[in-house]
């Protein structure tokens, strides 16, 4: 596996699409400073998921987008694609080539993709982590990375090895398992509390069940009396409704007669309107014709006037302007041509005179230049003679001075050599004393280092504890926020959309919502709501008066309908209202449940599943809640009066309803809101407890950090003292080396001075001999120079006179040229003017002919327009007469139409009176129908019976059975019977009719929760085992990784520091939490701490640590950004040896300026900035060049 291709589009300085194709082996990226080499490293880190803008050398992530230059606009997005060769299957994906892409938009959006398919950042990190390339990015060693390794804590150094070993993914999985375990512990505690609470509730329910059995007989009697009274009310309403229907039929017959009359009158009106409609277009056409003819008459009148005016204007001839004739112009042109010829001859004479003056001036200047050359040659000869004499004297003085200075320098160097010998002896003694002091001081640091390592382990454990406590606090805060938000959302969804909310706020005695008082078994909320119908959304009232006031409030405000559940007053308990019919229905439902033989939890009696409000037994009597329609059908077939499914479908023997539900059950939302509030309260408590743990962990951490800081300060003090001693030793050694070097330099200098002094003395003697032999008399040359200067003066006067004559000739020629240029062309212009004047005279004659022709045409147009105007005016008068006649006929028809419409209005008024009477009858009938519907709804809700069935079985014509026989129905007696039964039921006290079913259901739930509790305990044990397995696996992998990295570090350190020693030391016994310290002792030094090493040694040590990781746990590739920039030639060679070793197992991408690094590369990429602010790349495979070089 290796990097195959990197494509950058709009990333930092790469404005255009740039592709780098990498080869296996060593790939070098070179270029000048600031050309964009490090941007290639940033692009690799960014596309692999880097999220910290500072790591990418930016202030925000938007800084990676090309910001524009003076010639290029800024781009809106940056995109980088990285193609990886996966032929060896190192990546866990079924592709031989994997392309990872990342795109960032300037608006803030970000996209990731693998082979073109959108993915999450987590997917890319998981994919790369299996190859040792994780979020720490240890495979990319950028600028400043070496300092980060040196300054890292032991725990941070451990993370480098963890990432290379591929255990970070296992650590994340362990942390996820621990979070699940913590959450499961809380659930386990809550479930244990819930199970104990259920056991406590089972006892009281058994006592309530016994009381419920005694109340069933009395409830049956109450129900029978209520049924007979309700049947009597329904019969009376039905009789009044029949009378209203007969009266309405009579009024409808009268309305039909009036409707026939109205139809006849409407036909008459329609006929008149049709005639009117036909006449209107004729009148409109006549009006339009009259208007059009009037317009044409006006136009022709204007045309006659305009044509006459144009004819008069064209008959008048314009006056012609007097101008010069063509013959006169041609005569003037001939005269000017003669003058031009004379001026041309004068110009030719001036040119000839000028040429003679130029020849005289050139000859005089040539003679003068020859004399100048002769004077210059004589002057140089005299100067050279004098300069040679001066130069020889100077050389003699210089040689003498050099001999003297060499003699003085010899004495001075000899003195300095003696002083250096003394300093050498003194420095040798001081170095020996300082080395002994350092050896004695280094031995006392071991115990302090051990104490600090123990504190470092305790500090790591405290940080881990604080992180875990903060995670718990964050998890509790998240649960609290989610639960509170969910509870608030659910409560908002419970707000009514009708007039109920206004009733609750405005009417006294309305206490709240019925749903808030109900307790519904879990899972049966939708079925219970369907069984209760509108009652599920009802308000609750203290008494009937409050309910009546609420209904009036809604009716007055036209706010829709409202359903109200009235709390029964003392002596009218809900359980007393249960009559024999209710018990019969419940018994039938129980019998159906028993006969079908269903599983527990698939069906339940509605009165057992819904409790909490007196009076619900009537609405739920005989109702069973079932899991689905199939089970409902079986229960109905078994005799169940009514079955409602979890989906809200209602099935009965004679009717059924159901279908899709628009929204979730209001009772289900109510239950969910309660659960969410309970979860929020629990989360608040957990958050408070987590806050206490965070505070305690923070206090422990602060204490340990204080102790560690004190130990660290003491170590730093000792290290500083040792560093000062080491620095002093270094200074002393430098002094010793300097003294020795100075002795050697002075000795060599004395030998060199002796040889140079002998040479300078010989040179001085030779120069003095040359000076005596030289002739220094220059008089002859000076006389020749004076004679030449006299001749030049005479010739210069002749040259000045010749130049003056040339200037006068040029001035005369210029004047002649100006005169010729002024007169030239005037004759041609006059001839062109003569030709133009002839053409103008011809065109003026033609124009006069055209004006006469146009005048004749204008007179003809005026005559024709006059005749046409007469005919148009005659047609206009005829159209005006016809229009008046048509408008008179339309007025007669409009009068007849008004009379017909009056008769139609009279018939419509009578029909409206009849309609009002019918509407009043309809309102009365509707009121009776509403009353009947209310009674029928009451019959269904309270007795689960239809109106016809109720009247047939309990109507006023049906005898009332008693213990002594049947007696006729008397309303007063039945009302008295009902009151007595209710008083008996009240004396029994508060009765829970669902106690038996609740007891059974509670016992069943207790068994179910006990089983769930056992399952949770087993799951907790499984999670604990998973965490232990992960720890064992990670410990094994890390132990092997530590061992391999330690062995590799020893090898790499000995390669980079021949004769030195280096090793890696764990700060604790547990590989999972222990940090990693680096001990390094370069050759010739006895220190081990990194802080005591020089800058170059620290960089090499950091490189040794990273290379050891690379060799122990190789990754497919590594990116090194100028890591060898600060190395000297010897250390660079050692580092390149490491590069060659890494080349065998990994691909290397090296950013470098070093020529030797480039020499070992397989491929070189050159980055340059040809355009300011925009990077470009060229590449070359060196293996393609090396064969040619060998030839």
Steps between C-alpha positions, in 0.01 A plus 500: 500500500629848413382847401437508128365845420417831669276757326456855638235745377479844660701383806714785641741612224390232249239707313462261206465123501845353577573125508808338659554136401713330768725195447593231753827579675629850580321801348658843556311830474737792443472869428583848632375626834136612480426313177235276661690177584354474850153553354537150351551364854202700626286359217590141598413563865179684406364234266563231765276682748705768680252730684732749675562812288814586701659169394445610140672833573176698484275702727179334381417211274389742225868606464568184296289641212695695235468866605572656160781717361526826308425310177278217627174523696449306823341155463186377675623157601807281554512134398772239554486139373745231617525173306650202687620179334332223699618205293626321812163542675647694796186712516189304605307587182437296187677734257853479361506878472339730759443872443428715807360847427427800718331824391457819702274787384560859601143506638612244761367177349727195490480169310690172520496218245661159442514401134238767426249381764416750780623383842553639851830615644477209747489254208828635360668492843386142563622393154847649550540399867541130409825590318644701790393838363278655765394841622844573653649496146838367611569402137522872412803666656452866417701808589507534878398137552839414647458771767153363574648152556768638731257716699229233517401343830573131555131421440504687167808305388315179587218604265746499206572131560131425560408652166775312317394175669135560400354483853325839505197341337488238776527774763202682350301178499590440863390853594170440318451174690573673831243770423245231422592324824448821698164559334401139563587533870257789532230305318566201724457709814179657370362160404578358846317791664203452268478127579503571875225760457282250312536247781384765747188579294374141472360484861253793494361391163386165641286677763346730240396203285283357778312830543441518122307170501245632755423808289421318175135406597408857598666639187278274283183643662624857447570425136150351442323808647720735296422305185120525550512874571722558195271289278200714611691820404586357158134400430372849580759668274420261214124594522574873482734441210224322296259799542766741379555292186125518401487882537813534287343292218202743471726802467712333234188435282410871508855590404484280191189696373679830550806362323287427189372860495852633536615287207234651268590859595871421457430373145328833417793698642746285306308563172508878550869492592571296187325760281694773675825312452432464126421873460809622688759380239299676221501829691869454579581438131306812391676709764838365391423574130397860580819555703720345229341719224537811715871423545549449124326832424741680732800324338395595144439862606857512634634334182337765272654779709845336512513428120410863413764637736769267353412604142538870588835437674645308201396764246740760659863471361792554751764767425842367383823629669764679286834314495835510307479336155707192402693701232619755755620224734704334222672831410614552861641141510723565189653814660586315822673220303744751343597640844560147630754428219713809588511404871612148411804633305602719799487196731736301271758783507491508886559121514816530280646777720433294817688196363814711432493639859465144645807379304715792632392434860575121478852561361585747781374256768711212359820710527409603857435134606842392365671765712299386807627144452860618479464711820338206687783263400768741625311563828467124566869443436597771750252365758620140458860606552411678825264220616768232457738698717235556768391136492857376547550734797173378650596135463831570676317672790243215518769231506687676776178544703408130454844388623460719809142376573601135458777551752254654750239226433756228567565645844123533573414142391778358711353681805147376423626140471645511848172642641293224325721230652421641845120509432509141372646374825248695711196379295616136521487517878156666511346242261611212718346664811162571324470141372541366853225740629249389230556131574433564869182706431345253251482220756247686722231531232389135486282504815332829401428362150336194652274717720401712204417193290268375777329839512467494119318166525269637771441812289400291197259298715348819645455648153335178389265512800415865430436424132271212595312720750461772237378242249240387755401862559473567126296183446263593787467855367420364153239262641348785701480735201357230273240393758396857579475590132301186426266567794444861392437392138251237608320743730474750214353228278228447764374858467142488356403664173132559594339717770611277791801710596287815536252312720776379730633852550164684518234284668511441879455139607687356198789324672714365218530229237358152544809344338716633784291306754498172306737209560525290182689173482814530291447421133122543510486881467377511136242227563375670817461830317301336221279329759435824687440704184471875559502433873877447481541870411247617761541765767413424862243693705422504871122482440230519234459876543862558400452275197187693392685830539785368283259392225335843503843665480592298192163558332508875563853525367428270203817310590384157385407213727631392837474173693491513881530221757317589824640378829219327688397664827479335837242229496529458123816293459582376160487144610134539602406581140594155381179309445407151407543571132861621556578189701345289227723665239813462715413137572453439127838659431672292767333186368625577149856552632485172687359301206751625241801410713740773398854572618561744780541855377311444172160607643364661814166624629479876436382576854813323630739689270353849558456631857525822697161669443155408640237435235722336235335160558194613304704610199715186505239241606538183297801635306813290441835638384671260255836492323375480138199453274539122477473460876214754506305290252546189714383683813190640328419153369535374857231746620697815589268806478778731374872461422749783433847429356833667574469678162168661608269274295161428669323166429151404624235240412298752295747780412869566441722804439870559443768588251815713492568731796613852419710548814614320813254431779456788743513255792821352358647849476383572855673183624814582302504850649476358853782256427713777351446719809599209724812437291586871518471499880723193519750663264505816716587289803768315303638833379528631855677182611733520199577862589604391849727233351652752256572742784666225706703374203606858420611556861701176494653597166593848627669347807702252292586767243629720782721223633615412148573867429711521815691185403537628147629833627757326717602282205522807280711672766735202512496474124573871474789464744629199307445683173692797635784270604489328164495834322796617711683178412425565134639852531813371671549236232455763235759716681743206510442425133539867412827527694644194328388625162657838570837341590492304174400806297776718653768235439394466137486877465858544627629259238307679225623845615866388486467385139311814389752734675794356302306535173409865568861599576617360161220689318602833668861471382392432139268806491772737626733385220229566233445854631867595453502379136181690386520822277252762620558811253161590311598852347502397129145362521374818668640724214324292233177521699516889509553526120201271430274708726586821307402344167170376648406855610539631140299216351219541758426857374459367143260231625281756681472713180400194291230400753355857489477488118322161519242641745419796270455265201262277694291804604468620138394152384237479776341831397479388134341170601238679712401727207464203264292304755268801557411548131509130407151350451307828472462467120361144533251613766367781273450255210306259729285793615419589135384143426283494817332832404406362155337191664305724742348708218376184321341360825318833569335490157376145563355599843287782345350250251399262784327779701275590204398136458413461873287819492280355221451174699394693816227688304360168369490350853308805635235463224444121559484543882225767465275270296552209744417725801153574356412128471626423858286778656184364325562146638557643851157671504325175394669301784390761760132465396504117524661511848222726638228263376667191661541673841126584506405127461739401778329736749161328445647156563676618822163614649341158437804328657473710819135395545582130459781521754265665754260204478800258537611677819151456652507123435858475643391680818219249560736209438743649752220515759420132440874414514532679832210298638659179370834602653336563834340157481844361402664666800235360731535158345881527521475588867283197557745294291793633707312418817430153362865460393616603846266248656615232255864589570427480870339161444804377312748656742325406824318181400677387180157470328335661196188719536262252330637213704470700822135607431406146399643348819451780756241739342188638682279235337713216647401370845752520782596160652497479882533227758117477516444512119483759220346847556429786252770771453461808718775763465476625862539149637804429283661827607441408866643154437816652346556735795469218752747279314755778478473562876568132567807513275623814678481327838746238371765774463745549216514187285763406243313275254825419318687378804489133397631570150756753631627247750549239226661750264732631771611151591567425134706820462698414814595164346596666171720763666672233710596319180626825346706565812672162462570577131659834589725338758617244244560778242704696753719196563546458123608867462748467786648196328521691169691784669736248659559331162572838338746589779673166461524544122622861521751411773638219286525718189655793692751276681619361167506848348701646794751218475540534122528879514758475782715262295467718190584814702822345628601414144401836349660702784828311470493570124438872540733529806785249451628409846193651674225329698123552492195320634127544561364464856137452611400725791275233655440127516168505310562535125142627455554817706878539534679781320821475300828677583799529267851458642781604267877515564701620197863384478735683733222623732369357826157674501177320411231768513387659173502847656880478545573417137592751230247607236640269231516206740139557606384501137689180422355336813146589394570365152637182655177455700278551194713279274494227767118510490512495120722191499321313779148557366537605136223703339448502123654844465665785694520873426809687627504879468857639518590279798869494396530875438704570817736200468866531407651290224603205722163472678319549169679197361392293801142620459501407132607150599183480710296622202638219286411245768145637525472487121490119517168494692332838436463775247673829595395850393775744605486881483865609481757757396796259540674392180612169653141414588396569142775267374345192667146578378318288243279792393538877543215751494587864451264763642532857373299819497517621138199725564497695827299305760429193277705178527584272208665156504732310265629145559783274383567130561874472563512137394422626146813719510755284681565255211590794272731645763679166527566498125 
